[in-house]
Amino acid sequence: MKAKSLLIIFIIPLLLGFNSGKKSTPQADTQIALVKKIVKDVTYKKAGQSDWDNAKTGLPLNDGEQVKTGAKSLALILFIDGSGLLRVRENAILNVYGKSGNKKLDDKNTVLTKGTIGFEVNKQEDEEFKFTTPTAVASIRGTEGSLEVDDNNSTVIRLDRGKLDFQSLKGDKKSGSLTEGNTARIDNSGNISITPQSQEDKNKNNSIKNTNTKKVKIKTKLGDIEIEYYSSENK
Amino acid sequence: MNRKKIIIKEVFIFGLFLIFLLNGKTSGQISNIVSSVKFGDAKEKTPLSISAELFTSENISDISIAYKSFGQNEYKKSEMLIAGNTASVTLPADVIQPPYIEYYLVIRTKDGSSQTYPLDIEKGVNPLQIPVSAFSQKDKEIIILSPDDGEMMSEKELLISISFIKAPDIVDIKKTKIFLNNVDVSSSELIAGDLIILSGENLGSKVSPGSKLLKVEVFDKEGNLYHSISRSFETVTAEVAMAVSSRWKYNGYAMGESRSENFGSESVWRNNISAEFNGSIDQWKINGYAYLTSEEKSYLQPYNRYSASIQGGDWLDLKVGDAFPRFPNLIMDGKRVRGFTGAVNLGFINLQVASGETAREVEGTLIEKFTASNAPLGNDIIPINSSKYNGFSFGKVTLGTYNRKILAVRPSFGSGENFQFGLTYLHSKDDKNSIEFGARPQENIVIGTDLMFAFDNQNILFTSQAAVDVYNKDISSGNLTDAQIDSVFGPNGNFNIDPGKVKQARDIIGKFITVNQYIGPWNPQELSSLAAEAALALNYFNNSLRASYIYRGNEYQSFGQSFLRTDVKGLNLVDRFRMFDNKLFVSFGYESLQDNLQKTKIATTTYQTLSASVSIFPRTNFPNITIGYNQYVNNNSLKTSDPTNGQYAVDDVTNRILLQLSYDFFMVVKHNSSLSFTTSTRDDKSLAMTNAKFNSTSLNLNSYWTPSLMSLFGFVYSASDIKGIPFNYFTLTVGGRYRLLQNKLQLSATLSPSFGDFKRQALEFTADYNVLLNLNLMFQSRIYRIPGASTNSIIGLTARVSI
């Protein structure tokens, strides 16, 4: 009897394990995005958890999950409805939010707490795509540019293509529209300035689009160690 | 459906193919110039590359392709780029429309004659068809998130991810099959909610560097194929991926070819080298291309091709060298220009320019000299320099070609998304001093305007263009002199017009074009030099309706557009219904054209075309089928019994039926097959009585036995009868491709004998060896024998280095 029980205990997991060659993961949360590429130090945290886990290529990101990049690191994130791509640069923290239903993703919101992201968002039909920072919220329909939150929580939006509407979350909560080739700065007091992109802004956006990495190979007695990192100085 | 049923179904469908084959009277294409024509996957509104493999480029002056969409009567033409033994062209996206496009090739030889492929198009032989598949709504439901089309990534970075967030509930994600280069890798997939994910880590040894075709087959819950999508990408080593991901990206190749061509007892060596370089940094792209061949001769039009270009995003495009600029097609389209072409597109205002030569000078030859008193009349008798030729002032010559320059400028306003208005000016002139032995140098000016506006995301689209030209047929004598004007105009001249005003007009018009007695048109009030067209397209309720009107006067001429049919006006209507998610296409077309616009002919001919087609693209385990019908009715109302003009009577009706099937199926191994059947009958009631019947059937079957071995089998059967003279033949093609030495060596061989009224045996063998990572050597041999006539061969070696 004991042997039979042991056999059942072994066989059932084996049957379950070999039932199908395809692995399915339980999926209760709303999937929002997918990590397409990581360089060096990229971690993520599930909503409500305190521990950061290492992210891997192909990791699905669910509603409310947080991604963090370390120094010289990079993550490329795709929204699963094909609506956009985010390039998360080094030392950035962001959350992705959204709701799934009626065969689409609604209320897509990327909250950038710190750092810089580049974005390429396809033209939206009736689906909303938002970026939120500590000082601003931007509503997007088909644009390309970058979003930066500096140490003073000021927000800088540099737009290469398309148009977006934004609103300050501080002070008088002023709102405005930004068109391509311009840069908006929203400071911690809610002040807004819109200027044509300077050469520095253009260089910055070009640098953000660049996903080139460098590698360092360290030879040790136990074998070679290879470290791949992203360098913002890459040309 | 169980396996047995599937096999029965496939056998049944294949049987249907055979029934068609056995019952069909058939025909096909024969040519001693073109070996075969290859084309890519024809998808709606996607540019389509077509290349013609040539038995030899010997004696070919140029090759152009004539093509048209369904329901249209008029072919557009484009010059093909000849490189080695291949002529290629990319057809623009706007003509690639379901259910099919029709085309034929026009080959001009160095002796000035021309032939078509298929042969005898002008006698009513049917053109070739390329089926065009339509977009599917399902393409939007199943999203390939990664990789991007054409993306390069390292094996380690490889991520295949498909999103089903927009897929309907009937789709069973777990049944999805994923193939990489026809290898099923589905067992490695990870399903996470609405996502399927395969990473390089999961795939392990299944991925090696090289080009990859990702094919995703999606099934419904009952196991029926719901949709199939594919994408090409490339896996490379980490080092290459790093270089590619750099801001500065580049690729290129250098290639050298040497080949020996033997025609009967004659033998000739030909050599060519070509190189291309592409580089990009951010939005900037540069390209350099050069093709240099030993066939380049100063006494022929150029065979060498070279160009360099720079592109800055969508707003700047500059090119020097050889280019085929596209202006409004009434004015300039498909013509090679060697010089400068460029465009600046700022949206609200844009500028497009082309400047260079369309023909280079080729000196003629003096054959015989005459004095003024004994010179005979003839097109090839021209004045020569008597002081240079011992008092002989006329010569019989082979006429040379003048250097012809062209300038086209088109400013336009509006981005073209919802509105654009353009103005075009074209001036082209032969340099009369560029050669000694030539006749009738010419000059041409065209002024045109074009307008487009669109509403509702271009679901309502109106386009129009109009152009007028002034054409001087002989500028050798230059402008009219004051003395000439005084002698012809005035109270004592032939025309009682104030000579002063004529001189004034000459001085003003002469700033643009040479003014003399050869300038035209002389009847502009009859709109003889006007070309215009307008079209309205409506796209609603899965129905695309397009109505257009064209008018082209009999004297309209643009040196930037050699291929335009003139002296024609009429209406064209095309309606395409899409049903069942683009699985079923029903198309109707009607066109009525008339010539003799300026009453320059004895009678007016009406050309009526009626077209109908049904296409089925089931996207499941069943063939794609297209059935088409065309009727061409040409009539000019003259009776053959008319004793005076009966010889000019035009009265013929051609009926053509087309059936095309293409089917990918699995029977022991995977096969791609296509079958086409065309029959046409022309009933000619004119005195020429060129009654004709053409029937043709062709079958192609590609079988993929192993990842390394592919075989091909095909045949063409043709039966034609022109004025009671039959011409029947059968061409069989068998061949295969085998990869060995870890895919470094690829061997291909094809044997293609023809029997019947056309006899020929053709054998082709190629060996392509990847010597080093970036170096390929290819040996190619072609032998074709025409029994009782000649045995010809081409043997060549090609080396290609890629960077």
Interface residues (C-beta under 8 A of the other chain):
Chain A: S20 G21 K22 K23 S24 T25 Q27 Q31 L34 K36 K37 K56 T57 G58 P60 L78 I80 D81 G82 S100 K103 K104 L105 N206 K209 N210 T211 N212 T213 K215 N234 K235
Chain B: E141 I143 L145 S146 E157 L159 S161 S163 I165 K166 A167 P168 K174 S186 S187 E189 L190 I191 A192 G193 D194 L195 I197 L198 S199 G200 E201 A238 M242 S245 S246 R247 W248 D282
